[in-house]
Amino acid sequence: MPTRAGSQSAMIPPLGRRQFLAGAGATGLSLGGAFPTVAQTPPKVDYTIRIAPVSVELAPDKVIKTYGYNGVVPGPVLRLKERQQISINIVNDTDIDDIIHWHGLFVPSEVDGAMEEGSPMVPAHGGSKVYTFTPKPTGTRWYHSHDTAGTDLTRSTYAGLYGFLIVEPTSDPGRYDQEVLLAAHHWEGRWVSMQDMRKGPPPDNGLEVMYAAASFNDKTLGHGEPVRVREGERVLFRLLNASATENIKLALPGHRFMVLTLDGNPVPTPTTVDVLYLAPAERADVIVEMNRPGVWIMGEVDDDNRKMGLSIVIEYANQRGEPQWSEPPKATWDYTAFGRQGTVREPDGVFPLTFEKILGGRGGYNRWTINGKSWPTLFTCTGTPSK
Ligand SMILES: [Cu+2]
């Protein structure tokens, strides 16, 4: 599976307006024009996304049976133009109702792809829905299933139901030599009692999810094409943590990440880091200056996660040998490093939010609350309103 930009977008069959008009024209012709035809103008559809079962070969001995978009995992890269309206037809060829959420876009709730906000589900067994919206703001966004998985670790974001959605600005200086898209994901989740496996969790901790495999895009280390680079290149990595539950920490030995955007939005202070932290759903656009020729492993800092497959080979031109990994410098993650310097205005109001994990006991499920309540029970935010 290609990791390069653009290579996946070629796989999307855009169903253009012209094709529809051509079809309509042919129908009109066969009727001979003798009857006033009832013009059933089909909506203009720019893309069709089909939700269906798919097999993902992470490695020859690791084939995952899951669900995906248009037969590929991640789904096709959607490159949309800023402020240009598009229509996306979603077809659901699975046996449960599903829905696609456009993560990070400012769009009306009927087309946002969140059922609790009022977007309709796409019915199972071949149902379809056309979502029309104008994408904004620009940047690295993504799309994913917004179905509720509950305790089923094969559904929604546990499955291969995610893809990049990039809103391109009308003008882009593009100060990089190549662009690489990497979506991290964890596979084959199962519920376990952590306290039975290692020390640490309290004895009455509920079940937690553990995974058997992880990947960048659809491959584990060494089973896909390496990212091929040349000395002196500036490579733009668009990184997405599409794992359902896991935080990830990424490094490329001997190289540093210049963070330009977080969650698709330009950071006020672009900052260079050795290790990049991404929580589920987070994204970062980073530039890496390729100035350490060799064959390297870019991947999870945590050994177990990296060995489970969350890594990829970075290969300089004319370099051979086993891919090298080395421990990155110790680093902490601090969002304020990318923020605006200077003093922060006093807040207009203060609303304390208390997040709690309620232990489920061995074999039970943990719960989480904000101010003592769990969704969909609403809580009243009490605090100091504006002065
Ligand atoms: Cu989301």
Residues whose N, C-alpha, C, O or C-beta is under 5 A from the ligand:
A	BS01	CU	H103
